[in-house]
Amino acid sequence: MDPLDPTPQPDRPRPRAPKPAFAAQILKPRRTWRRWAAAAAILALAAGGAAVIHLLARRPPPVQAPVAVWSSPPVVGENLPTGGATHTCLLTRAGTALCWGTGEVGQLGVGTRRIALVPMAVTAALPFSRISAGASHTCGVASDGSVLCWGLNEEGQAGANSGAQCISAGLTYNCTSPPAPISGLPRMRLVRAGGSFTCGLAEDGVAYCWGGNRRGQLGRTTGLASDPAGPVGSGPSPQFRDLAAGQFHACGVTTAGTILCWGWDLYGQLGSTARMARCTTGSTVDPCTDTPVPVNTSASFRTVTAGAGHTCALSARGWAFCWGSNTHGQLGIGSTREKAPSPVEVSGKHEFSALAAGSYFTCGLTPSGEVWCWGDNASGQLGTPPDSLGQSADPVRVAVAGRALSLGAGDRHACAILDGDRVTCWGNDGAAQLGDGQKAVTELPVMVRGDGKPIAGSR
């Protein structure tokens, strides 16, 4: 099997009117995305958030779950899988970054811009400690604390414009490949790639963001885009212990356990009662803020994750709270009321150890290794056939083949690392982002292939 396939397969259409998605702002015009099957790791499937792109095309046939052995290299729960719009990445124990799916704008970092059907090693001189996939770019924290990014770079989300260009659907874009360091940063400990921007957390707890700033998502007053990176906040920088980057908004958990959010607030995804300014993009005027504002809750939180227009956070007691857009039930509150401007507890009384938000769905990991997802299921991202369940406003258990150790969510797919050094993914696979060697919507979790020649001999 040739692990690189130059022909993307059209993706499945959504059965309802399209919602705001990263693609509309990242690759312009939007119609070009329909030609090459879609949109992070946000999964960034990283525990930080997800990057979203929504594509319209015909539906490929569903794939029944093939069995493939994850042989080498092994992975562990700490090295979270991270998914973008149409690609997925994770780290091995040795710090090797592996990516697969669409690579047309260099977001795989593997030296090719074709589709990778199975995981391939990112070209980098140093091992990574963290990795995060945005809509069409990827960033990682190297072992020396530096941040490297690669992929689409139209708004500086992958750092300074090096002059490199890539062609997608006959159009030319700025891109960065191979991975390049982000200048002006102190030693970092994590990174979160969003739609057209990126945020990172320094070892001293200060958050830095760079890239597109059309809706205030960099958390400071600057132009429509910014490079180099700068600290979040206009006064004394807040001290954070976790960050999330969504479509056009970002949030951080402070060292005191409170949550601050900034950026786009059309659906209440900032969770704040503070009066918002207005930002204008083309003919659209939306509420937004470039100043971090507190989320309206007295609860204490450990982690936060962000989707297209919603945000979820894990409380100190292991309860999940979500707020923002709820058109597909992505808040998990038992109803599909349009939105919730303040945090609401997810139904079912589940205790979670991790959360991961996709575009219009969310997943949670329990301490016992169960995976539960809620929200949109048009591409099987809840691990259930969409013909029998179009969406769910309550958590639905995903039948993963073992105990899950970590998970992440992308646009319309999700992945989990299982015990026994195995990786499983489910949902949209139109651009091979599930890593099972095929391209299709899969209604059941499939095993990521680790036996392909491109990663043989990886550390």
C-alpha positions in Angstrom: 0.0 0.0 0.0 1.3 3.4 -0.9 0.9 5.5 2.3 0.7 8.7 0.3 -2.3 9.2 -1.9 -2.4 12.3 -4.1 -6.2 12.2 -4.7 -8.3 13.5 -1.9 -11.8 12.0 -1.7 -14.8 14.3 -1.4 -16.3 14.6 2.0 -19.8 14.0 3.2 -22.2 16.9 3.1 -23.7 18.1 6.3 -27.5 17.7 6.3 -28.1 21.2 7.6 -27.1 24.8 6.8 -23.4 25.4 7.4 -22.3 27.1 10.6 -19.3 29.4 11.0 -16.2 27.4 10.3 -12.5 28.0 10.2 -12.3 27.4 6.5 -14.3 30.5 5.7 -11.5 32.6 7.3 -8.4 30.5 6.6 -8.5 29.5 2.9 -10.3 32.0 0.7 -12.5 31.6 -1.2 -14.5 29.0 0.7 -15.5 27.2 -2.4 -11.9 25.9 -2.8 -12.3 23.7 0.2 -15.1 21.7 -1.4 -12.6 20.4 -3.9 -10.2 18.7 -1.5 -12.1 17.4 1.4 -11.8 19.4 4.4 -11.1 20.8 7.8 -8.2 21.1 14.2 -6.3 19.5 16.6 -7.6 21.6 18.1 -8.0 17.2 17.1 -6.2 20.2 17.7 -7.2 16.5 19.2 -5.2 17.9 21.9 -6.6 18.5 25.2 -6.7 22.0 24.3 -9.1 22.5 21.7 -10.0 21.9 18.2 -9.8 23.5 15.0 -12.7 23.4 12.6 -13.4 23.4 8.9 -16.7 22.4 7.3 -16.8 21.2 3.8 -19.6 20.5 1.4 -19.4 17.5 -1.0 -20.9 14.1 -1.6 -20.8 11.4 1.0 -18.3 8.6 0.6 -19.3 5.0 1.5 -19.0 4.2 5.2 -16.1 2.0 6.3 -16.5 -1.0 8.5 -13.9 -1.1 11.2 -10.8 -3.0 10.0 -8.4 -4.4 12.5 -4.9 -3.1 12.2 -2.1 -3.4 14.8 -0.4 -0.4 16.2 3.1 -1.9 16.3 5.8 0.7 16.3 6.4 3.2 17.7 4.3 3.0 21.0 2.5 5.9 22.5 1.2 6.8 26.0 -1.7 8.7 27.5 0.4 11.8 28.2 1.1 12.3 24.6 -2.4 13.3 23.6 -3.6 12.8 20.0 -4.4 16.2 18.4 -6.7 16.7 15.5 -7.2 19.6 13.0 -9.6 20.0 10.2 -8.4 17.2 8.0 -5.2 15.9 9.8 -4.2 14.3 13.1 -1.0 14.2 15.0 0.4 12.6 18.2 3.7 12.0 20.0 5.6 8.8 20.7 7.3 8.1 24.0 10.6 9.3 22.5 9.0 12.6 21.4 8.7 11.8 17.7 5.8 13.7 16.2 3.6 11.6 13.9 1.0 13.1 11.6 -1.4 11.8 8.9 -4.3 13.0 6.7 -4.2 16.1 4.4 -0.8 17.7 3.9 -1.6 20.0 1.0 -0.5 23.1 2.8 2.3 21.5 4.7 0.4 20.8 7.9 1.8 17.3 8.3 5.5 18.5 8.3 6.6 15.2 6.8 8.3 16.6 3.6 5.3 16.0 1.3 2.1 17.8 0.6 0.1 14.8 -0.4 -2.4 12.8 1.7 -0.7 10.4 4.2 -3.0 7.4 4.8 -1.0 6.2 7.8 1.2 8.1 10.4 4.4 9.5 9.2 7.2 11.1 11.2 7.5 14.9 11.3 10.9 16.3 10.1 12.4 17.9 13.1 15.9 18.0 14.7 14.7 17.9 18.3 12.1 15.7 19.9 8.8 17.2 21.0 7.1 17.4 24.4 3.8 18.8 23.2 2.0 19.0 19.9 -1.2 20.7 18.7 -3.1 20.6 15.4 -4.9 23.7 14.2 -7.3 24.0 11.3 -4.6 23.7 8.7 -1.4 24.2 10.7 0.4 22.4 13.4 2.7 23.5 16.3 4.8 21.6 18.8 7.0 22.4 21.8 10.5 21.0 21.4 12.6 19.5 24.1 14.5 22.8 24.5 11.3 24.8 25.2 11.1 26.4 21.8 7.9 26.3 19.6 8.0 25.1 16.0 5.1 25.5 13.6 4.3 24.3 10.1 1.5 24.4 7.6 -0.8 27.2 6.4 0.5 30.6 7.3 -1.8 33.2 5.7 -2.2 35.2 9.0 1.1 34.4 10.8 -0.4 31.4 12.7 2.8 29.5 11.9 5.2 32.4 12.6 7.0 34.9 10.4 6.2 34.6 6.7 9.3 33.0 5.2 8.1 33.6 1.6 7.3 29.9 1.1 4.2 29.2 -0.9 2.0 26.2 -1.5 -0.8 25.5 -4.0 -4.2 24.2 -3.1 -6.9 23.7 -5.7 -5.0 25.9 -8.1 -4.7 28.8 -5.7 -1.5 30.0 -4.0 -1.1 30.5 -0.2 1.6 31.4 2.3 2.7 28.3 4.2 5.6 27.1 6.4 7.3 23.8 5.7 9.4 22.2 7.1 8.8 23.1 10.8 10.2 26.6 11.7 10.7 28.2 15.2 8.5 31.0 16.5 10.6 34.0 17.4 10.3 36.1 20.5 9.1 33.5 22.9 10.5 32.5 26.3 10.9 28.8 27.2 7.4 27.3 26.6 5.6 24.3 28.2 2.5 23.9 26.0 1.0 25.1 22.7 -2.6 25.3 21.4 -3.2 25.7 17.7 -6.6 27.2 16.7 -8.2 28.4 13.5 -5.9 31.1 12.1 -4.0 31.7 15.3 -1.9 29.9 18.0 -1.4 30.4 21.7 1.3 29.0 24.0 2.0 28.9 27.7 5.4 29.8 29.0 7.0 28.1 32.0 6.2 31.1 34.2 2.5 30.8 33.4 2.3 33.7 30.9 0.2 33.1 27.8 1.4 34.2 24.3 -0.6 34.3 21.1 0.2 35.0 17.5 -1.5 34.9 14.1 -4.9 36.2 13.0 -6.6 38.7 15.3 -9.7 39.7 13.4 -11.9 39.0 16.4 -9.5 39.7 19.2 -8.4 36.1 19.6 -4.8 37.1 20.5 -6.0 38.7 23.7 -4.3 42.0 23.1 -4.8 45.1 21.0 -2.9 44.8 17.8 -3.7 44.7 14.0 -5.7 42.1 12.1 -2.7 39.7 12.4 0.4 39.6 14.6 3.9 38.2 14.4 5.9 38.0 16.5 4.0 36.6 19.4 3.0 38.7 22.3 1.7 38.2 25.8 -2.1 38.0 26.5 -3.6 41.0 28.4 -2.8 44.7 28.3 -1.8 45.0 31.9 -0.1 42.6 34.2 -0.2 39.2 32.4 -2.6 36.7 34.0 -1.0 33.4 35.2 -2.4 30.4 33.5 -2.0 26.6 33.9 -4.0 25.5 30.8 -5.1 27.1 27.5 -7.6 26.3 24.7 -7.7 27.7 21.2 -11.0 27.5 19.2 -12.1 28.9 15.9 -11.9 32.6 16.8 -11.7 32.5 20.6 -9.3 31.3 23.3 -9.6 30.6 27.0 -7.2 29.9 29.9 -7.5 28.4 33.3 -5.6 30.6 35.8 -3.5 29.2 38.6 -6.4 30.1 40.9 -8.8 27.8 39.0 -10.8 30.6 37.3 -11.3 30.8 33.6 -10.6 33.9 31.4 -11.7 34.0 27.7 -11.2 36.4 24.8 -12.0 36.8 21.2 -15.3 36.1 19.3 -18.5 35.9 21.4 -21.3 35.6 18.9 -22.7 32.5 20.7 -21.7 33.3 24.2 -18.6 31.1 24.0 -16.7 33.5 26.2 -19.1 32.7 29.1 -19.0 36.2 30.4 -21.5 38.9 31.4 -19.0 41.6 30.5 -20.1 44.1 27.9 -18.4 43.2 24.6 -17.0 45.5 21.9 -17.8 45.0 18.3 -15.5 43.6 15.6 -16.1 43.9 11.9 -15.1 41.4 9.3 -16.4 42.2 5.9 -20.1 43.1 6.3 -20.4 41.2 9.6 -20.4 42.9 12.9 -20.1 40.6 15.9 -19.5 40.9 19.7 -15.9 40.3 20.6 -13.1 41.4 23.0 -9.3 41.5 22.9 -9.3 41.7 26.7 -9.5 38.5 28.7 -12.8 38.4 30.6 -13.8 36.1 33.5 -16.3 33.3 32.8 -19.5 33.7 34.8 -19.1 30.9 37.4 -17.9 30.4 40.9 -16.6 26.9 40.2 -12.9 26.0 40.2 -11.5 24.4 37.0 -8.6 22.2 36.0 -8.7 22.3 32.2 -10.5 23.9 29.3 -11.2 23.0 25.6 -12.7 25.0 22.8 -14.7 24.2 19.6 -16.1 26.3 16.8 -18.5 28.3 18.9 -18.6 26.6 22.3 -16.3 26.0 25.2 -16.1 23.3 27.8 -14.1 23.0 31.0 -13.4 20.3 33.6 -14.0 21.3 37.2 -11.8 20.5 40.1 -14.3 17.7 41.1 -14.2 16.1 37.6 -17.6 17.6 36.4 -17.9 18.9 32.9 -19.4 22.3 32.2 -20.0 23.8 28.7 -21.3 27.1 27.3 -21.8 28.8 24.0 -23.4 27.5 20.8 -25.7 24.5 21.3 -27.4 24.1 17.9 -26.3 20.4 17.7 -26.3 19.6 21.4 -22.6 20.1 21.7 -23.0 21.4 25.3 -24.4 18.1 26.4 -27.1 19.7 28.6 -30.0 17.5 27.4 -31.5 20.0 25.0 -30.6 21.8 21.8 -31.5 25.3 22.9 -29.6 27.7 20.7 -27.0 28.8 23.2 -26.0 29.0 26.8 -24.0 32.2 27.7 -22.9 30.9 31.1 -21.5 27.4 32.1 -24.1 24.6 32.4 -23.2 21.2 33.8 -23.2 18.3 31.2 -26.0 15.8 31.8 -25.6 12.3 33.1 -23.6 13.0 36.3 -20.4 11.6 34.7 -17.0 12.2 36.3 -14.4 13.0 33.7 -10.7 13.2 33.7 -10.3 14.9 30.3 -12.5 16.8 27.8 -11.9 17.5 24.0 -14.1 19.7 21.9 -14.6 19.3 18.1 -16.4 21.7 15.8 -19.9 20.9 16.9 -19.4 18.0 19.3 -17.5 17.3 22.5 -16.0 14.1 24.1 -15.1 13.2 27.6 -12.8 10.6 29.2 -13.7 9.0 32.5 -11.2 7.9 35.1 -12.1 4.3 34.3 -11.2 4.8 30.6 -14.6 5.1 29.1 -15.2 7.6 26.3 -18.5 9.6 26.0 -19.4 12.1 23.3 -22.3 14.4 22.6 -23.4 16.9 19.9 -23.3 16.6 16.1 -23.0 13.1 14.6 -23.4 13.8 10.9 -20.1 12.1 10.2 -20.2 9.5 13.0 -18.1 11.6 15.4 -20.1 10.2 18.3 -19.0 6.7 17.4 -22.5 5.8 16.3 -24.0 5.4 12.8 -25.4 8.9 11.8 -28.4 7.2 10.1 -29.6 6.1 13.5 -28.5 9.1 15.5 -28.0 12.5 13.8 -27.1 14.3 17.0 -27.3 13.9 20.8 -27.8 16.5 23.5 -26.8 13.9 26.1 -23.5 11.9 26.3 -23.3 8.7 24.3 -20.8 6.1 25.1 -18.3 5.3 22.3 -17.4 1.6 21.9 -13.6 1.9 21.9 -11.7 -1.4 22.0 -10.1 -1.1 25.4 -9.4 1.3 28.1 -8.8 4.8 26.8 -5.9 6.8 28.3 -6.3 10.1 26.5 -8.4 11.6 23.7 -8.7 14.5 21.4 -11.2 15.9 18.8 -10.9 17.6 15.5 -13.4 19.1 13.1 -15.6 16.0 12.6 -13.4 13.2 14.0 -12.0 12.1 17.3 -9.2 9.8 18.5 -8.2 8.1 21.7 -5.0 6.4 22.8 -5.8 3.0 24.3 -4.0 0.7 26.7 -1.6 -1.7 25.0 -0.1 1.2 22.9 -3.0 1.3 20.5 -4.7 4.3 18.9 -8.3 4.4 17.7 -10.2 7.1 15.7 -13.7 7.6 14.5 -15.8 10.0 12.5 -15.0 11.7 9.2 -12.2 10.1 7.2 -12.6 11.8 3.9 -9.0 13.0 4.0 -7.5 9.9 5.8 -7.4 11.7 9.1 -8.4 8.5 10.9 -5.1 6.9 9.9 -6.5 3.5 9.1 -5.2 3.5 5.5 -8.5 4.5 3.9 -10.5 7.7 3.2 -14.2 7.6 4.1 -16.7 8.4 6.8 -16.5 5.6 9.4 -19.4 5.0 11.7 -17.4 2.9 14.2 -14.0 3.4 15.8 -11.1 2.1 13.7 -7.5 1.3 14.7 -4.8 3.6 13.5 -2.2 1.8 11.4 1.3 1.8 12.8 2.8 -0.8 10.6 3.4 1.3 7.5 6.9 1.7 6.1 7.0 5.5 6.5 7.3 5.1 10.2 9.4 2.0 10.4 12.5 2.6 12.5 11.0 5.7 14.1 12.2 6.3 17.7 
